[in-house]
Amino acid sequence: MLKIYDNRIFHLANDAVSYILYLLPNGQLGHLYYGPRLDVDEATLTEYTKLESKSGGTVHFSADNTLFTLADQLQEYPVYGTSDFRQGAVAVSQNTTPFYLNFTYQGYSVAHEKKRDLRFPRSFAKAGAVDVLTIDLTDTAHDLKLQQHYAIFAQGGAVVRWQTLTNTGTAPVTIDRMLSGGLDLPTADYQFVQLSGNWVRERHVKVRPLAQGTTSIESQRGASSHQQNPYVALQAKNGTLRSGDAYGFNLIYSGNFLAQAEVNEWDQTRFMIGIHPDQFAWQLDPSASFSTPEAVLTYSSAGLNGLSQENAVFARDHVMAPKWRDQPRPVVLNSWEAAYFDFDTDMLLKLAAAGKKVGVDCFVLDDGWFGQRDSDRSSLGDWQANKRKFPHGLTQFAQSIRDLGLDFGLWFEPEMVSPDAKLLAAHPDWVVAPPDERRAIARNQYVLDFANPTVVDNLFDQMKQVIDATKLTYIKWDMNRNITEAFSQYLAKTGRPQGEFFHRYICGVYDLYARLLKAYPDLLIEGCAGGGGRFDLGIMFYSPMIWVSDDTDALERLKIQTGTALAYPLSAMSNHVTAVPNDQLNRTTPLATRFNVALFGSLGYELDLTKESPAVLAAIAEQIKTYKKLQPLVLTGRFEFLRTLAEGDHNTLAWAMVAADDSQIVLGFYRVLADPDGDAVDRLAIPFADPHARYAISGRDAVVTGSALKHLGLRLPYEFNGPNEAVAELKGDFQSKVLILTKEANDAL
């Protein structure tokens, strides 16, 4: 629902939230409110949009010394330097001379549909399920037109913002900074919640209080990165996991980004997110336009848990491809940790056959199948089958996999090239680096210049030949190094600024994705970037599954998947059960625990099944059967945080999935280390249990009331502590238990 009052107050609302903006006295856009749905009328809004100022003796906006300043105003798309000394969202210059921008209101338009377009990742919604408000503003002194776009959906707490800047003049200008928007808040009573880490420990939850000054995260690596995810939450200081106001901010984008909260002298908070302005300079020619990636704002009054649910629903409904929203993902067997580079056709077929016996759906041949690839030092860029490993050709091998009753998938790393590749020898100017200068090499490879459309053409043609020959249904798309010496010889030849490189690079990545999916609409592409180095909404737009992390240790995955679930849906998380001792940490965890962690996502296996005992194979077969029964909850259910490792108890954690119709609850309970002083009775409240229903609990004879589950709590598995050996369910370190609570058909009490 969108209501407009006197062409100066704009109220976007649905049943969950309201977002209100209005015209300031200078014709720019001010922000009034974003939060729980408001029922207001024009008189009320007029009262609340009367100008107030905290500024005292600050610089006034207008030449006639009118008592109006931007210094303390909540704004929609602020600019620096015109009575507001906070950082601005947009900056433009011409021949190095800065413009002091003044975008004033001209009019608006409204649309009620937002189509999905593969050319660039953006949110979408069917006709009637979204209101899109576009407000036109102009800076006549500098011949610029700015369009502010807002989208609110029929359901949920999300508001999407983006901008389009058009040069209406006769000479080029340079966009030096153009963020995707954000939110001005009247207070600073928030904690800054970020998802940070490194390779094999991505998206750990880190929290710090806001204070006067700037708190920020960023990536300038050419990807959203292992180190910082573009998702940030502002949580009320008195909030808990399940209560209190919380705002979420994300970016439907996979390249360099900046996300920051600036607190001024009056404890007002300005949050902004978008393309990182460092290393960015976009030449905007006459009549040309530039649009920012979309910023996603979400709100919940139910703490980080509620915010997590808002984020998941938004991503599933408005980012992920509709084909895959509810469609089961295949349970894959990936060859990587089973064989690495050391395999031949016979070995792979035996592995695939073992996978078929335990119930996997798809065999994915990972790295090492092409060129002369026996290590990570060779052949990237030459995507033809290794003739020594596949003497009868990859086409015949793929058919052999299908003859087993399995789908076939392959690993590619299309953005990279090895020093010995024929592709590099033929096109030395296709590498990202200045010509004739020192260039860094990482993981024994260089980055291809995806800002160059001819490079994208070549990779599409190579991949198409393989897809057609093997009838691929699954691709794992990897990207294993960050960009250094960011220079495009293509841009240099065409006269475009090097400041355009990083954005044009990621647009090239999106272009290859789009071309593959247009040519092969049923192709499932699993996103991967050295593990979780590009786990973002931009990749999720094309890849309904993203490899969460190269760290497959179950205990580390508890932390990684906790942070990931704060911002993204479970169905997007690609989780594999691997062998022990774990290849990253050399830790040995029980098979049940490895599965119980991987269950909360899209399941796969990555171990040599031909070397496992009959007992292990039987257990894996049962795991896969269980997963397939529960997969609807992963796809369309509601995720619940019940206990996290960051809440004072650093030894136990609990998650839950709730069926879309509330008929079933799947609870995962995890204990890191055995505790000799553990309570004889440990209960966990289930606050979302139906108090008017009864629940059967898997593995137990008792049927309990939902009211008891809410208030007394669910009895957790007994831990072995010596005297209770006969009844103990969990013994030793790294233990877990999945309990399935099923609402009885006759649920009236």
Stockholm file with secondary structure:
# STOCKHOLM 1.0

chainA/1-749         MLKIYDNRIFHLANDAVSYILYLLPNGQLGHLYYGPRLDVDEATLTEYTKLESKSGGTVHFSADNTLFTLADQLQEYPVYGTSDFRQGAVAVSQNTTPFYLNFTYQGYSVAHEKKRDLRFPRSFAKAGAVDVLTIDLTDTAHDLKLQQHYAIFAQGGAVVRWQTLTNTGTAPVTIDRMLSGGLDLPTADYQFVQLSGNWVRERHVKVRPLAQGTTSIESQRGASSHQQNPYVALQAKNGTLRSGDAYGFNLIYSGNFLAQAEVNEWDQTRFMIGIHPDQFAWQLDPSASFSTPEAVLTYSSAGLNGLSQENAVFARDHVMAPKWRDQPRPVVLNSWEAAYFDFDTDMLLKLAAAGKKVGVDCFVLDDGWFGQRDSDRSSLGDWQANKRKFPHGLTQFAQSIRDLGLDFGLWFEPEMVSPDAKLLAAHPDWVVAPPDERRAIARNQYVLDFANPTVVDNLFDQMKQVIDATKLTYIKWDMNRNITEAFSQYLAKTGRPQGEFFHRYICGVYDLYARLLKAYPDLLIEGCAGGGGRFDLGIMFYSPMIWVSDDTDALERLKIQTGTALAYPLSAMSNHVTAVPNDQLNRTTPLATRFNVALFGSLGYELDLTKESPAVLAAIAEQIKTYKKLQPLVLTGRFEFLRTLAEGDHNTLAWAMVAADDSQIVLGFYRVLADPDGDAVDRLAIPFADPHARYAISGRDAVVTGSALKHLGLRLPYEFNGPNEAVAELKGDFQSKVLILTKEANDAL
#=GR chainA/1-749 SS CEEEETTTEEEEECSSEEEEEEECTTSSEEEEEEEECCCCCHHHHHHHTSCCCCCSSCCCSSTTCCSCCSTTCCBSSCCSSSSCCSCCSEEEEETTEECCCCCEEEEEEEESCBCCCTTSCCCCBCTTSEEEEEEEEEEGGGTEEEEEEEEEESSSSEEEEEEEEEECSSSCEEEEEEEEEEEEESCCCEEEEEEECCTTSTTEEEEEECCSEEEEEEECSSSSCSSEEEEEEEEETTCCSSSBCEEEEEESCCSCEEEEEEECTTCCEEEEEEECSTTCCEEECTTCEEECCCEEEEEESBHHHHHHHHHHHHHHHHTSCHHHHSSCCCCEEESHHHHTTCCCHHHHHHHHHHHHHHTCCEEEECSSCBTTCSSTTSCTTCCSBCTTTCTTCHHHHHHHHHHTTCEEEEEECTTEECTTCHHHHHCGGGBSSCTTSCCCCBTTBEEBCTTSHHHHHHHHHHHHHHHHHHTCCEEEECCCCCCCSCCCHHHHHHTCCGGGHHHHHHHHHHHHHHHHHHHCTTCEEEECBTTBTTCSHHHHTTCSEEECCSCCCHHHHHHHHHHHHHHSCGGGEEEEEECSSCTTTCCCCCHHHHHHHHTSSEEEEESCGGGSCHHHHHHHHHHHHHHHHHHHHHHHSEEEEEECTTSSCCSEEEEEEECTTSSEEEEEEEESSCCTTCCSSCEECCTTSCTTSEEEETTCSCEEEHHHHHHTCEECCCBCCSTTTTTCSBCSSSEEEEEEEEECSSCCC
#=GC SS_cons         CEEEETTTEEEEECSSEEEEEEECTTSSEEEEEEEECCCCCHHHHHHHTSCCCCCSSCCCSSTTCCSCCSTTCCBSSCCSSSSCCSCCSEEEEETTEECCCCCEEEEEEEESCBCCCTTSCCCCBCTTSEEEEEEEEEEGGGTEEEEEEEEEESSSSEEEEEEEEEECSSSCEEEEEEEEEEEEESCCCEEEEEEECCTTSTTEEEEEECCSEEEEEEECSSSSCSSEEEEEEEEETTCCSSSBCEEEEEESCCSCEEEEEEECTTCCEEEEEEECSTTCCEEECTTCEEECCCEEEEEESBHHHHHHHHHHHHHHHHTSCHHHHSSCCCCEEESHHHHTTCCCHHHHHHHHHHHHHHTCCEEEECSSCBTTCSSTTSCTTCCSBCTTTCTTCHHHHHHHHHHTTCEEEEEECTTEECTTCHHHHHCGGGBSSCTTSCCCCBTTBEEBCTTSHHHHHHHHHHHHHHHHHHTCCEEEECCCCCCCSCCCHHHHHHTCCGGGHHHHHHHHHHHHHHHHHHHCTTCEEEECBTTBTTCSHHHHTTCSEEECCSCCCHHHHHHHHHHHHHHSCGGGEEEEEECSSCTTTCCCCCHHHHHHHHTSSEEEEESCGGGSCHHHHHHHHHHHHHHHHHHHHHHHSEEEEEECTTSSCCSEEEEEEECTTSSEEEEEEEESSCCTTCCSSCEECCTTSCTTSEEEETTCSCEEEHHHHHHTCEECCCBCCSTTTTTCSBCSSSEEEEEEEEECSSCCC
//
